[in-house]
Structure formats: structure tokens, C-alpha cells
Amino acid sequence: MADLGKAPKAARGLRTLTAEVLDGFDLEDIRCRSCSGYGNCGYKSMFVNPQGGVVSVCMNRRRTLQEKRAAGQL
């Protein structure tokens, strides 16, 4: 795991990717896939990954999976 204390401050005040953001889903399931072709759909949120790097999460895909889980479809 990367030491965030030594990491440079992320641009635009990016939040850290936490278990709360993942909400029990695998990162690959909610990662942004640039559905609009440009990644500017409005649902993309950027997070600093504690394991290194920056990841983009599709909040629309996350919400859809949460709804399916609540309906018992997952």
C-alpha cells in the first residue's frame, strides 16, 4: 500500500478511494468505461487509489448495481 503521507496533493482535491465508495463492488465493475466516448458524461468521479495511481469511477454504473442489489438481482 502506498504511503499517502508522502504522496503529492492530488489536483482538484481528489478524494481517496475507500470501501465506502466501492460499496462492496469490485473496482473493475464500477470503473469508468468512457461510455460517452470522451469520459465527460457527468457521472465520472476521480479518486486517488491508496494502492497507487488515480482511478475514475462511474457513479451511474455504481448506482445501477446498487439498485440491482437492492432488488435482489445480484
N, C-alpha and C positions, 0 to 999 in steps of 0.2 A: 504494500500500500504506500502511495506517495505521501511525503511529509508536506501537508498543506501549509505549514508554518513557513516553509522556505519557498513556496510557490509564489510567482509574481501575482499581483492582484489581477483578477480577470477583468477584461474590458466590459464596459456597460454593466458592471455589478452583477455578474452571473451568479446564480445560486449553486450550491453544492448538490449533486445528485444524492438523494437519501432514500432510505427504504420507504419513507412516506410518499415520495414522488413515484417510485416504482410500484407501490401499492400491491405488491405480491406478484407482479408480472415480470417476465424476463426482459432485459433491456432490448433484446433483438425483436421482441413483439411490439414494442411501442416506439422504436427508433423512427425518426423522420425518414420517409422514403421519397421526399420531394414530389408529392402527388401532383402539384401544380406545374411541375417541370422546372421550377426555379427555387422552390423552398420558401416562397413568400406567401403562402396561403393564409397566414394569420394564426394557425394552430401550432406552429413550431416554437418550442421553447428550448433555449440553450442552457446547459448545466455543466459545471466543472465536475468531471468524474474523479472521485477520490483515488482511483486506480491509475490515473494519469489521462491527460487529454481533456477535450471538450466533447460533449455528446449533445445531439439535438433530439428532443422527444416530441412526438406528435401527440398533442393533447386531445385531438379529435379521436385518434385511434385508441388512446388510453380510456377516454370516456365511453367509447363504443364497447370496449372489452369489459369495463366496469358494469355497464348496463346488461351485457350478456351474462356476466357472472351473477348479477342480482336476479336475473330471470331464470337462473339455473341451466343456462345453455352451455356453460363452460365446465 
